[in-house]
């Protein structure tokens, strides 16, 4: 196979030379790597004080995506997108303004060139590629509409699975919006939805993980964990491989269950037990499945690689991020809250480059910037910020190529469909042409 990743300045330099200690991330003392048989965490470098600085900022990195991505949807492993938005004009899909938009993580659903989202009263709207409404339905009572339901979607063939913060679950025909079935749950559902073989998997606010039939909404099995009085506000994540369903719960645990019967395969804690307040403050990125490992990070300066078979920690790095990492062949891309782009080697966790992407922004202004999410093409990163901007970054050198204002208020992470970037606002979805 043609080598897929070319590092124009030899990475061998990294392994033959000691790392710079000025950043405070690494020291000259390198810790011996522990193997999985000893069930020990493999820490790559001893941490002193996490104080982000650039590392190898002049290293040129060129990525060539050559391997087949088998975990795009069920593994949250979206990798490289084809992006042909030229940022010269926009079109908008409008709906009534959603209250408290800044307090949840909106998700859009695309079916071919059509788009599905909801408005503030819980109406589900299907738009065609010209922003025209194909159908609009609402299955809430007058009382429920006043509660301003927040909806989540997951598509399955010709159908659309819907859950909300009012503990409803229902299935629609995506072609016409007609209701197929509807169920009431005990408490709200707080995780991503994953669908496979006419079953769907989801975690609720009581830390109960359940498998349901997609055909009629009947519960097939459930796995109950300890309830928490206070839950993290971050949506939890779910991935599926051949044998298991793996998720993170509100206690900071990563759990693997047999997807046939719900029996526990393994459980790996990522924070100290007994720290109720700490677990409330912890926010994890989405889990990303790649081959036999999962990758994720949190806002407590921890980036993990876990083995999916036994739940053992392959390696851990001192990186703080709640953004979903992107994996392209043997390279990982992630961005910290302070605006540092990290490029890691997937198998070892070694840092290849750290680039300050906000280097030209004044300190008082950059403290106000929050990154909502990012996607990548083969050579660019597109990230969105809380002040309504899309920033295009050159992966090779880490420089900013473009800053484009979409809104003056919060916007969602970027989405890509048919080569175009989409951004969700509180009163509409913007398509960047």
C-alpha positions in Angstrom: 0.0 0.0 0.0 1.3 3.4 -0.8 2.2 5.2 2.3 -0.7 7.5 3.2 0.8 10.1 5.3 3.8 12.1 4.4 5.6 14.3 7.0 7.7 16.7 4.9 10.1 17.2 7.8 11.2 13.7 9.0 9.3 12.5 12.1 12.3 10.4 12.9 13.8 13.6 14.4 11.1 13.4 17.0 12.1 9.9 18.2 15.8 10.6 18.1 15.8 13.9 20.0 14.5 14.8 23.4 11.4 17.0 23.5 11.6 20.6 24.5 10.8 21.2 28.1 9.9 24.8 27.9 6.3 24.1 27.2 5.8 22.3 30.5 4.0 19.4 28.7 7.0 17.2 28.5 10.2 16.6 30.5 13.5 15.1 29.6 12.5 12.0 31.6 10.6 9.6 29.4 8.5 7.0 31.2 8.8 3.4 30.2 5.8 2.1 28.2 3.7 -0.5 30.0 2.0 -3.3 28.1 -1.6 -4.2 28.1 -1.0 -7.6 29.9 -0.1 -5.7 33.1 -3.3 -3.6 32.9 -1.4 -0.4 33.3 -1.8 3.0 31.8 0.9 3.9 29.3 1.8 7.5 30.0 4.0 8.8 27.3 5.6 11.7 29.1 5.6 12.8 32.7 3.5 15.9 33.2 4.8 18.9 35.1 2.3 21.8 34.5 0.1 21.9 31.5 1.0 25.2 29.8 0.3 25.2 26.1 2.9 26.4 23.7 3.7 25.6 20.1 5.8 22.5 19.3 7.5 22.0 15.9 5.4 24.9 14.5 7.4 25.0 11.3 6.9 21.3 10.6 5.0 20.8 7.3 2.3 18.1 7.4 0.6 16.8 4.3 -2.1 14.2 4.7 -3.2 11.8 2.0 -6.3 9.9 2.9 -6.0 6.4 1.4 -7.7 3.9 3.7 -11.3 2.9 3.7 -13.3 4.4 6.6 -15.5 1.6 7.9 -16.7 3.5 11.0 -18.0 6.7 9.6 -21.5 6.7 11.2 -21.6 4.0 13.9 -18.1 5.0 15.0 -18.3 8.8 14.8 -15.3 8.5 12.5 -16.0 11.1 9.8 -12.5 11.6 8.7 -12.0 13.6 5.5 -14.9 15.5 3.8 -15.0 16.8 0.3 -15.6 20.5 0.6 -16.3 22.7 -2.4 -17.9 25.7 -0.7 -16.2 28.8 -2.0 -17.7 31.2 0.6 -19.0 33.7 -1.9 -22.7 33.4 -1.2 -25.1 31.7 1.2 -28.7 30.4 1.3 -30.8 29.9 4.4 -33.4 27.4 5.6 -35.6 29.4 8.0 -37.7 28.4 11.0 -39.1 30.0 14.2 -36.4 30.9 16.7 -35.4 28.2 19.1 -35.1 29.3 22.7 -32.0 28.4 24.8 -30.2 27.4 21.5 -26.8 28.0 23.2 -27.6 25.3 25.8 -27.8 22.2 23.6 -25.9 20.6 20.7 -28.0 20.8 17.6 -27.9 18.0 15.0 -29.1 18.3 11.4 -30.1 15.3 9.3 -29.5 15.1 5.6 -31.4 12.7 3.2 -29.8 13.0 -0.2 -30.0 16.8 -0.9 -32.9 17.3 1.6 -32.5 18.6 5.1 -34.5 17.9 8.3 -34.6 20.0 11.4 -37.1 21.4 14.0 -38.5 24.7 15.3 -39.1 26.0 18.8 -42.5 24.3 19.1 -41.2 20.9 18.1 -42.4 21.0 14.5 -40.3 18.8 12.3 -39.5 20.4 8.9 -38.1 18.8 5.8 -36.5 21.2 3.3 -35.5 20.5 -0.2 -32.2 21.6 -1.7 -33.7 25.0 -2.7 -34.8 25.7 1.0 -38.4 25.0 0.2 -40.5 23.2 2.8 -41.5 19.7 1.6 -43.5 18.8 4.7 -43.9 20.0 8.3 -45.4 17.9 11.1 -45.9 18.3 14.8 -46.9 15.5 17.2 -47.0 17.5 20.5 -50.0 18.6 22.5 -50.6 22.2 23.2 -49.2 21.9 26.6 -46.0 20.1 25.3 -45.5 22.8 22.7 -45.3 25.4 25.5 -42.4 23.4 27.0 -40.3 24.1 23.8 -39.1 20.6 23.1 -35.6 20.0 21.9 -35.3 17.2 19.4 -32.6 14.7 18.3 -32.7 12.8 15.0 -31.2 9.7 13.5 -32.0 8.4 10.1 -32.5 4.7 9.2 -33.2 4.0 5.5 -36.5 5.7 4.7 -37.4 6.4 8.3 -36.4 9.0 10.9 -36.0 8.2 14.6 -36.8 11.1 17.0 -36.1 11.6 20.7 -36.6 14.7 22.8 -36.0 16.2 26.2 -39.6 15.4 27.2 -38.8 11.7 27.2 -40.7 10.9 24.0 -39.4 8.5 21.3 -41.1 8.2 17.9 -40.5 7.0 14.4 -41.5 8.9 11.2 -41.6 8.1 7.6 -38.9 10.5 6.3 -40.7 10.8 2.9 -43.9 12.3 4.2 -43.5 12.8 8.0 -46.2 10.4 8.9 -46.0 8.8 12.4 -45.2 5.1 12.5 -45.1 4.6 16.2 -44.6 6.6 19.4 -43.5 5.7 22.9 -43.1 7.5 26.3 -39.9 6.9 28.3 -39.5 7.4 32.1 -36.8 10.2 31.8 -35.2 12.1 29.0 -32.6 10.5 26.8 -29.2 12.2 26.9 -26.9 10.4 24.5 -26.4 10.1 20.8 -28.7 7.6 19.0 -27.2 4.7 17.1 -29.2 2.4 14.8 -28.2 -1.0 13.5 -30.2 -4.0 12.2 -33.6 -2.7 13.2 -32.4 -1.9 16.8 -31.4 1.4 18.3 -29.3 2.2 21.4 -29.4 5.1 23.8 -28.6 6.3 27.3 -31.1 8.0 29.6 -30.7 10.5 32.4 -30.8 7.7 35.0 -27.6 6.2 33.5 -29.7 3.3 32.1 -28.5 2.2 28.7 -31.2 0.5 26.6 -31.6 -1.3 23.3 -35.0 -0.9 21.5 -36.6 -2.4 18.5 -36.8 0.1 15.7 -39.9 -1.8 14.3 -42.2 -1.0 17.2 -40.2 0.8 19.9 -40.3 -2.1 22.4 -37.4 -2.4 24.8 -35.2 -5.4 24.1 -32.7 -5.1 27.0 -31.3 -2.5 29.4 -28.2 -2.1 31.5 -28.6 -0.1 34.7 -25.7 1.8 36.3 -25.6 3.9 39.5 -27.9 6.9 39.2 -26.4 10.4 39.8 -28.1 13.3 41.4 -26.2 15.7 39.2 -25.4 14.9 35.6 -23.0 16.5 33.2 -24.7 18.8 30.7 -22.7 17.4 27.8 -24.4 14.9 25.5 -22.9 11.5 25.9 -21.5 9.4 23.0 -22.2 6.0 21.6 -20.2 3.9 19.1 -20.9 0.4 17.7 -18.5 -2.3 16.5 -19.1 -5.8 15.3 -19.8 -7.3 18.7 -20.3 -4.4 21.2 -21.9 -1.1 21.9 -19.6 1.3 23.7 -20.6 4.5 25.4 -19.6 7.0 28.1 -21.9 7.8 30.9 -22.4 10.8 33.3 -19.9 9.4 35.8 -17.0 9.6 33.4 -16.9 5.8 32.7 -16.5 4.2 29.3 -18.6 1.0 29.2 -18.8 -1.8 26.6 -21.8 -4.0 26.4 -22.6 -7.1 24.3 -25.0 -5.6 21.8 -27.1 -8.8 21.6 -28.0 -9.2 25.3 -26.6 -6.1 27.1 -24.2 -8.1 29.2 -21.2 -6.1 30.5 -17.9 -6.6 28.6 -15.8 -4.1 30.5 -15.9 -0.8 32.3 -13.1 1.8 32.4 -13.2 4.8 34.7 -11.6 8.0 33.4 -11.9 10.1 36.5 -11.6 9.4 40.2 -14.5 7.6 41.8 -16.5 9.5 44.5 -15.9 12.9 43.0 -19.6 13.8 42.3 -18.8 17.5 41.6 -15.8 16.6 39.5 -17.9 14.3 37.3 -20.5 17.0 36.8 -17.8 19.4 35.6 -16.1 16.8 33.3 -17.1 17.2 29.6 -16.0 14.5 27.2 -15.6 14.7 23.4 -17.4 12.2 21.3 -16.0 8.7 21.2 -14.4 7.9 17.9 -13.9 4.3 16.8 -11.0 3.4 14.6 -10.2 -0.3 13.9 -9.9 -1.9 17.4 -9.4 1.3 19.4 -11.5 4.3 20.5 -10.2 7.8 21.0 -11.6 10.7 23.1 -10.6 13.6 25.3 -12.1 15.7 28.0 -11.8 19.1 29.6 -9.6 17.8 32.4 -6.4 17.6 30.3 -6.8 14.0 29.3 -6.7 12.5 25.8 -7.2 8.7 25.7 -6.7 5.7 23.4 -8.6 2.6 24.6 -8.5 -0.9 23.4 -12.1 -2.0 22.5 -11.6 -5.7 23.3 -10.6 -5.3 27.0 -11.1 -1.6 27.7 -7.4 -1.2 28.6 -5.8 2.2 28.1 -3.3 2.1 25.3 -2.0 5.6 26.0 -2.9 8.9 27.6 -1.8 12.4 26.6 -2.1 15.8 28.4 -4.5 17.5 26.0 -7.7 19.3 27.0 -10.5 19.2 24.4 -14.2 18.5 24.3 -14.3 18.5 20.5 -14.6 15.3 18.5 -11.2 14.3 17.3 -10.6 13.6 13.6 -8.7 10.5 12.6 -7.1 10.2 9.1 -5.1 7.0 8.6 -2.5 7.1 11.4 -2.9 10.8 12.3 -5.2 12.4 14.9 -6.3 16.0 14.8 -7.8 17.8 17.8 -8.1 21.4 19.0 -7.8 22.7 22.6 -10.1 25.4 24.0 -7.2 27.9 23.9 -7.0 27.4 20.1 -4.0 25.1 19.8 -4.1 22.5 17.0 -2.6 19.2 18.0 -1.5 16.6 15.4 -0.8 13.2 17.0 0.5 9.9 15.8 -2.4 7.5 16.3 -0.7 4.3 17.6 1.7 5.9 20.1 0.0 9.2 20.9 3.2 11.1 20.3 2.7 14.7 19.4 3.9 15.6 16.0 3.0 19.3 16.0 1.2 21.9 18.1 0.2 25.1 16.3 -1.4 28.2 17.9 -4.1 28.9 15.3 -5.2 32.2 17.1 -1.6 33.5 17.2 -2.6 36.9 15.6 -5.6 37.5 18.0 -5.1 39.8 21.0 -5.1 38.0 24.3 -8.1 39.7 25.7 -10.1 38.8 22.6 -9.0 35.2 22.3 -10.2 34.5 25.8 -13.7 35.2 24.6 -13.5 32.7 21.7 -15.0 29.2 22.1 -14.7 26.6 19.4 -18.0 24.7 18.7 -16.6 22.0 16.5 -14.6 21.4 13.4 -14.4 19.2 10.3 -11.6 18.5 7.9 -10.9 18.1 4.2 -7.7 16.6 2.9 -5.8 19.8 3.4 -8.1 22.2 5.4 -9.8 22.5 8.8 -13.1 24.3 9.0 -14.0 25.3 12.6 -16.9 27.4 14.0 -16.8 29.8 16.9 -19.3 31.1 19.4 -19.1 34.6 17.8 -20.6 33.3 14.6 -17.5 32.8 12.5 -16.1 30.0 10.3 -12.3 29.8 10.2 -10.5 27.9 7.5 -7.1 26.6 8.5 -4.3 25.2 6.3 -3.3 21.8 7.8 0.1 21.8 6.2 1.4 24.9 8.0 -1.4 25.7 10.5 -2.0 29.2 9.0 -5.5 30.8 8.8 -6.6 31.1 5.2 -10.1 32.6 5.7 -12.3 34.0 8.4 -16.0 34.2 7.4 -18.8 35.6 9.5 -22.0 33.6 9.4 -23.8 35.3 12.3 -23.3 37.6 15.3 -24.5 35.0 17.7 -23.7 31.3 18.5 -23.6 28.8 15.6 -23.3 25.1 15.6 -20.4 23.0 14.5 -20.0 22.7 10.7 -21.8 20.0 8.7 -21.0 18.9 5.2 -23.5 17.5 2.7 -22.8 17.1 -1.1 -19.7 19.2 -0.7 -21.4 22.2 0.9 -20.9 23.4 4.5 -24.0 23.9 6.6 -24.2 25.8 9.9 -27.2 25.8 12.3 -28.4 29.1 13.9 -31.2 29.6 16.4 -33.6 30.6 13.6 -32.3 28.8 10.6 -29.7 26.8 8.8 -27.1 28.5 6.6 -25.7 26.8 3.5 -22.4 28.2 2.4 -22.1 27.9 -1.4 
